[in-house]
Amino acid sequence: MNERVTPDGRYFVVRGRLWRRANPDLPAEKRDTLVRELMNARRAVKAALKSGNAEALQLARKAVDAAKTGLGERGPVWWTDGSPDLNRHKVNGSPYEEWWARNRS
């Protein structure tokens, strides 16, 4: 596994912050569809920002959120052991702190 992915596979670390990963149990076809929708929505955000169209930007950001929620990166957690969601929390001070100290390069 990537050294920036937590041992349980729930998060990856960027600049010392935990970011929730997509649900690994999603069927490949559904995941691929959601990833395409996410990429299209991100392009729509870029275009709306460039054009200054506030309404289009709002719609595009909603589409990004919907795709990320469908992937499991936002919204209810996809694991079932009752562990809290630490998305966007700093790795320092989290249950992953020791792991991160040992593995960061």
C-alpha positions in Angstrom: 0.0 0.0 0.0 1.1 3.6 -0.6 3.1 5.0 2.3 0.6 7.9 2.5 -2.4 5.6 2.9 -3.3 4.7 6.4 -2.9 1.0 7.4 -6.7 0.5 7.4 -7.0 2.1 3.9 -9.5 4.7 5.1 -7.4 7.8 4.5 -4.5 9.2 2.7 -2.3 12.0 4.0 -1.6 15.3 2.2 0.4 18.0 4.0 -0.2 16.4 7.4 -4.0 16.1 6.9 -6.2 13.0 6.6 -8.4 12.8 3.5 -11.1 10.0 3.3 -10.6 7.6 0.4 -13.3 6.2 -1.8 -15.2 3.1 -0.6 -13.1 0.1 -1.8 -16.3 -2.0 -1.9 -18.0 -0.1 -4.7 -18.5 -2.1 -7.8 -16.0 -1.1 -10.4 -18.6 0.0 -12.9 -20.3 2.3 -10.3 -16.9 3.7 -9.2 -15.9 4.4 -12.8 -19.2 6.2 -13.4 -18.8 8.3 -10.3 -15.2 9.2 -11.1 -16.2 10.3 -14.6 -19.0 12.4 -13.0 -16.5 13.9 -10.6 -14.1 14.8 -13.3 -16.8 16.4 -15.4 -18.0 18.3 -12.4 -14.5 19.6 -11.6 -14.2 20.8 -15.2 -17.5 22.5 -14.8 -16.3 24.3 -11.7 -13.2 25.5 -13.5 -15.3 26.7 -16.4 -17.8 28.5 -14.1 -14.9 30.2 -12.2 -13.4 31.3 -15.5 -16.7 32.7 -16.8 -17.8 34.2 -13.5 -21.2 32.5 -13.7 -22.2 32.1 -10.0 -25.2 29.9 -10.8 -23.2 27.5 -12.9 -20.5 27.4 -10.2 -23.1 26.5 -7.5 -24.5 23.7 -9.7 -21.0 22.4 -10.5 -20.0 22.4 -6.9 -23.1 20.5 -6.0 -22.2 17.9 -8.7 -18.7 17.6 -7.2 -20.2 17.0 -3.8 -22.7 14.4 -5.1 -20.0 12.5 -6.9 -17.7 12.5 -3.8 -20.6 11.5 -1.6 -21.4 8.6 -4.0 -17.7 7.5 -3.9 -17.8 7.6 -0.1 -15.3 10.4 0.2 -17.9 12.5 1.9 -21.2 11.8 3.8 -21.7 8.7 5.9 -18.6 6.6 6.4 -18.3 3.4 4.5 -16.7 1.3 7.3 -18.9 -0.4 9.9 -16.8 -0.7 13.0 -18.0 2.5 14.6 -14.7 4.4 14.2 -15.2 8.1 13.9 -14.7 10.1 10.7 -11.4 11.9 10.8 -11.7 13.4 7.3 -9.7 16.6 7.0 -8.3 16.3 10.6 -4.6 16.7 11.1 -2.8 13.3 11.4 -0.9 14.6 14.5 -3.2 14.1 17.4 -5.1 11.4 15.6 -5.0 7.6 16.1 -2.6 7.5 13.1 0.0 9.8 14.6 2.5 7.1 15.5 2.1 5.4 12.2 2.7 8.7 10.4 5.8 9.5 12.4 7.2 6.1 11.5 6.4 6.2 7.8 6.6 9.7 6.5 9.5 10.4 4.2 
